[in-house]
Every structure is written in structure tokens, then in C-alpha cells.
Amino acid sequence: MDFKILCSDLDGTLLTFKDNVSDFTISEIKRIKDYLRIILVSARMPQSMTYIQKNLGIENQPIICYNGALVLHGSKELFSTYIHIDQIASIYDMANKVGIQLGLYSKSEWYVAIDSERVQKEIKYTKTIPTFRDTQATIEDWRDRKMGAHKIMLMGNKENTDNLFPVLQENFNQTLNLYRSNDTLIEIAPKSVSKLTAIKLLLEEHESLNDVIAFGDNYNDMEMLQNVGRGIAVANAREEVKSIARDLALKNSEDGVAHYIKQHILI
């Protein structure tokens, strides 16, 4: 299998555990990292990715954060685009009326209004601590600083999330990517970017999408998997993702990506 770049989603894909990669995954990535560029591609914020990068020994490579809204190479910002502050304010108004909390992300900043089980899970699994602050105060602060959000996470229960999602689609489908990461979460990113657009940005002159092998499990991975040279879904992926993938790997909890690399990428 002759590829030049390996791109992988993290949560539910490369991560064997909720918060980290296994020793087997580390050994397989280290075996091939001098021959393929290994690029992590995630909805996570930067500091929730860099510790994994370090464990894998690939700090010399760029990372794609926030589903493509922020691309970094070390401390250098290669690309960034935001959700406009007026849209954030509108989303907050809609969510607040039905009791849904917002997590607001911009570069290395993460703000939530109150602590919750969901927030504690994020802290545990991403090894990142938010700033607790009223959402309206964050919006006003970002407006003064002329900032926007790389990602918005809406956290509710199944009922209010089910009710809000079609309303958000009706109002923002033209300008924002909205997807359900599970029954109680909605993640929002700028429409103009995706994991695929970020990968295209990182291609060097002699490289094309055909040179890329990619792994994923969720809706935000589908475009990436469909357009690269070989798109692989892990066995725990959503059915829609598995249906469009070129091949299947074992579950993330069974080191699916690492086993696929061992079997198919021979150096």
C-alpha cells in the first residue's frame, strides 16, 4: 500500500481509550512515521490533541483542529476561520430558551457557563480545563476582542436537543456545519471548512488526495473518507460512515487503526 499521508480522527477512532492511545498504536505509528506524514484530524481543541501527538512522536507534523477550522504546525497558525459573533449570539438565544448550555471554543480558549456531567467528561477525556463564565459575558468579551468561535458545542438532554436541532438547521444550514455527535450534543463549525478542506490545505506540491489514507467513525469524517485514496471506517463507526468507506478496521477499543496499519502498511 503506497501512501504518503495518514490522517486519523481521534475520538472513537485512533484513541483506544477515551483519553489516549494504546502502546500498540504508539509502536505502529512510530514504525511508519519516518515514511508517511501522520496528521491528526479532530473536532478537539489544540491542547487536547498535542499531548497525543507527543505520545505518538509526531510533534513535527501539523494538526487539524475543530474539524478544519484551525490548522496549526507547532506554534504557527496555518489557517483559521471563525463562526461570527452575531451567529453565536443568535444560537445562544435559541439554546438558552430551551435550557441547552453552550461550550464556546476559540484557539486555546474554552468557556462554559456551569459545571455539569458533560463538562466533567470533556475535562477527563480531553485533559483540558475550561474557564467557567456566563455565556453572555463571553460573547461580549469576544465582540470587544473582535473574535469568533472555532467551534460551538451545545449540551442538553435528548428531548431539547431533538427539538433544537431542526430549528438550527433551518436558520443556519447555509453558513454553518451542524451535526449530532450523540443524542445530547450538537457540534457547530463554519460551513466553509471541513476535515477534507484542511487536508487539501496541507498537501504538498507533489501530493494529491490519492496519496492519503484516512480513518474515521462519525458523520464529520464522511467527506474525508469518501475523497481520499483510501477511507477506512472502524467497526464501531456509524452505519452511514461504514456504508461509504472503502474498507473496515476493527473497533477503536480493539486497536483497529493500529491493526490495519500493521497488516496493510508494510515498510
N, C-alpha and C positions, 0 to 999 in steps of 0.2 A: 504494500500500500504506500503510494508515493505522495505524501502531503508535506506542505511546508509550514502550515499553521494548524494548531489545535486550539479550538475555542470551547470553553465549557461554562455552562451555568453552574451555580454553586448549590443553593438550597434545593434539596430533592434530587440532585444530580451528582455532582462531584463529591459533596460532603457525605461521608459515610455516617457521621453522627450529626446531630442538629447544629453543632457549633464548630466542627473541624473535619479534617481529612484523616484517613487511616494511615498507618505506617506503610501498608501495601501500596496505597495510592501515591504516597510520597516517593517510594522507591521506584515506581513505574514512571512517574513524571521526571524524576532525576535521571532515569535511564535514557530518556529520549530528548531531554531539554536542550542538549547541545546540537540536535539535528532538526528539531521543529521549534518554532516560536510557540510558546504556551501562553495564551491570553485568557484571563478570567473575565467572564461576561455575566453581570448580575444586576438585579434591582437594588442591591445593597449600596450603602454609602461607602466612601473610600476607606475609612479606618476599620470598617467591618470586613474589608477584603484584604488589606495589606498584611495582616497577620497570617492569613492563609497563604498569600504569595510568599512570605518569608519562609513558612514551613515547607513549601514546595521548592524553595531555592530558585525562584524565578523573579526576584525583585528587579532584574534588569529589563523586564518586559512591561508594556503598558497595561492598564486595567480599564475596563469599560464598566462604569458605574451607572446607577439609576436608569437601567435599560437603554443606555446610549446617550443620555442627556449630558453626561460628564465623562470625558476621556482624559486620563492622566498618564503621564510617564514619569514616575518618581514625583518630584515636586513641580514638574512642568505641566501646565494645563494645555492639552492639545485641542480640546473642543468643549464648549459649554453652551447650553441653551436652557431657558427658564420657562416655567409657567408664569404668566404675567400676574402681577399683584391684584389687579381688578378681578381676574378669574378666581384667584384664591379667595378673595373676599366673598364673591358670589357663592362659591362652593361651601364656604364656611357657613353662610346664612342658611343655605338649604339643609346642610347636615345638622346644624345646631337646632333647627326646628323639630327634627325627629330624634334628637338625642344621640347623634353619632359624633364621636370625637375625631379630631384631626391630628395626625402626625405630620409636621412640616419639615422638609429636608432641603438644605441648600449647601452645597460643597460639604464641609465637615460639620455643619450645624444641624442639630436635630432638636425640635421643640415639640412638647406635648403639654396639654393643659393640666391633666391629672394623672395620677398613677392608676394602673389597672393590671389585671392579669395578663392582658395582651402586651402591655408595655413591658412588664417584667419578663415575659417570654422573649421579647426583642432584645432586652438587655442581656439576658442569659445566652441567647443563641448568637448574637452578633458582637458580643463583648464591647458594647458601646453604651455610654450613659447619656440620656437626653437632658436637656435643660427644661425644667418644669416652669411653664409660664402661660398665662392666659393667651389663648389663640388670637384674640383681638389685639393684644399688646404686641404679639409677634408680627402681625400684619402691619400695624402702624410703624413698627421699627423697620421692617423691610421696605415699606414705602419710603420712609425717610432716607434709607440707605440705597434706594433705587435697586432693590434686589427682587428676585422671584424664587420660586421653588423648583428644584430639580425633580422632586417627587412629592406627592401628597399621598398619605395613607389614611383611609377612612376606616375607623374601628367601631363596629356596632354589634348588634345581635343579628341573627338570620332574618328576622322579620323586618326590622327597619332597614337593613341592607338590601333586602329584596325589593322594598318599596322605593328606596332612593336611587338604585342603580338605573332603572329606565328613565327616571327624571334627568339624571346627569347625562345619559346618552342623548336624550332629546335636546338638551341645551348645549352640550359641549362636544358632540361627536365629530364635528368638523375640525376642531382645533386641538383636541386632547385625546390621548390613548387611555381608555378606561378598561380595566379588567378585574375580574374577581379572582383573587389569589386563593381564597377559600370562601365558605359560606358567610363569614362575618367581616371580611376585609375587602376593600376596594382600593386598588392602586392606580394612581393617575400620573401620567407623564406627558411631556409635549408630543403632539401628533407628528411633528416633523422628523422625529428621530426614533430609532429602534435599535435593537442589538445588531441587526443587519447593517444599518447605515453606519454604525460605529465601526464594525468590522471592515467595511469598504474604505472608511477613512484611514485605516491602519495598513491597508495593502501597500506594499512597496511596488516600485515600477515594474519589476519582473514577476509580480504575483497577481493572481486572479482568484475569484471565489472558488474556482475549481480546485485550487490548492489548499482549501480549508476543509478540515473535518471538525464537526461540531456536535456537542452533546447537550440535551435539554430534557425538560419534563413538563413544562407548563405552557399556557397559551402564549405568553410573551416570548417563547422560544420558537414558535412555529415558523415565522417568516425566515428566521435564521436557518433552521433545519431544512427548509424547502429550497433554499437558494445556494447553499454551499455545495462543495464537491461531494461530500457525504454527510448527511444529517442523521444522527443516531439518537433515538429515544431510549431512556432507561425504562425498565419493565414496570416501574411504579408511576410512569407518566400518565397524564390524562389520555383517555381513549382517542380524542381528536388529534392529539400530538402523535401517538403511536401510528395512527392511520396514515399520516403524511410522511413519516420517517422512512429513510432508505433501509435502515436496519435497527435491530433492537439489542440492547445490552441488559445485563442483569439489573436488579433493583439497586438504588443508591446504597441501601443498607447492606448490600452484598458486594460492595466494591465494584459495581457494574462498569464504570468507566475504566478503572484500572485493569479489570479482567479483559475488557475489549482491547485496550492498548496492548496488553501482553500478547494477546492472540493475533492481532492484526497489524501492529506496527513493529516490524522487525528491523532492527538497526544493525 
